[in-house]
């Protein structure tokens, strides 16, 4: 009897008892989560009930896919984890594309899915899906909560895992009963993950090896990827590059990590990269990859990639080193910390003056080009104009395809964290919801969602969110009435057999936009003063949708066909 | 070439699924996989036998395994001094007339008969996979009805000899 009394009094000291769903809210508050993207449903009703008067900022997207892409856009711009809630079954499976996208582009997300009650898991209950099994290969880690008492620890671990090392999505599956059960809440436990010890400090000997290689190199080049942006290492990159006078090419996802107007910038590398960047990667004698993972869209045929070069690979993820390209100088570490070390070493500069002159020449001689037209709008021209009127300072989001490549080629990013695109997975429907997340992360910047007419129609329902929150996003549809990149490949590699790549019927995007309450305009070359119309829309402070009718058979050039080496570019000159 | 990878993992639900999923996702080939509790509570030891074309591949496998949150340690123990064992149960046709002959055949392998029926016996054998292969070959002419093998389980010996090329030992 007396023992009982003692027990009671000791528990009475910390009466932080609450339901699983309240624990979740409390944990999100402790993690300083600013916004949740979500969609309610049966299995998460307890969580949404707790959300009701929690004071948390929740955005109701019109589809779970929209929610998770918005969270990705938020994460990309804010650097903080994007938080998503979806219900069990279809709610959870609708997240699959976004999870895969975030996984391959290393974006930190913490995703909560509802699950049917513990007692019926495995019985094929209503809205049950094995989301743990489904998402194991497409998350950095995932959990199913078995005891309500584990919930705070799991959430804490999830935020830690999502944001440290190589960032990525973490999913927590919460059975409905766990959200209702009560337990003790505390959030000050240390994170204890013996199997997870990411290494961000580079090895000194490897740094020295690189410093020596640089001093010997006559044709060095840096390939800078998104890892530079994740590590906030842009300033250090510029400093290092200026110290050593090494030219820089960016990957698609790395754009903005090095200023496009810098004299040592070679442009984007890869399938639709610049001649100068690709020839530099082909010819170099020292390749320094920083936070890039040698995707096949960057390297082209590996047989010809940087074959004459010593390869130094700097990456936070040791598994990326040597995965695709043999590496002589492996450096595991955070890009910023590695660059800081390199700057500190202040190594002897290599004799690469001639190389730099040659590259500068190439830049002059082989710039990106397109044929302007008197009768049709050229998408490249539209992007140049958008760049002009936003002073190159806007946040640009895209889907995947021709418009994405034109945006990458012609927007000329000069600042970091302004570019949100689906690189690794190439997800249509990404750009519009990602713009919502990006605008919520940065209220000051102009956000331009550059979309194709195909991708726009995959997630256009999120226009509703733009209107609801009155986000001044500029939705720019480069409308060519087709799946442009598919059409381009069919033209070049399938004997112009345009199998199901042209839209026979399109809705009236202007009326559609107006139905959602968003101002809209159609722009065609034949319009009197179309340029003014475009300028007015891009510089207005309201949400706007522009349906821009562009040349229907414009192709993206230059191009390295898949299976070819970077030196086998076509369409370099007109 | 065959490589033996030993890993210690947290004993969480779904760990085996994560490991095997990783192999199929990355197009690696698992030859056998064994799992059981290790010396520490909450920790399991897994032994993976994989078939790889080149060195680079096994490096990628160990790196990817290391990335798993529940994986504590990964070691490619192929080139170490190791003890490795597999257990096999072999049901082989046997009439009273051939029973003694079988007995004599399996004895040098330190295998034993653990079940007898009118037409068959069940032979239990432990050892390295090569030894088991040899015994199976010897028993084949009698008519094998069923085989159940556990796959290799292994760890490093208490004392490591200086690096040797390929470990060969049949016992």
Interface residues (C-beta under 8 A of the other chain):
Chain A: X132 X133 X136 X137 X140 X141 X144 X146 X161 X193 X194 X195 X196 X317 X318 X319 X322 X323 X326
Chain B: X9 X10 X13 X14 X17 X18 X21 X22 X25 X56 X59 X60 X63 X64 X66 X67 X68 X69 X70 X71 X72
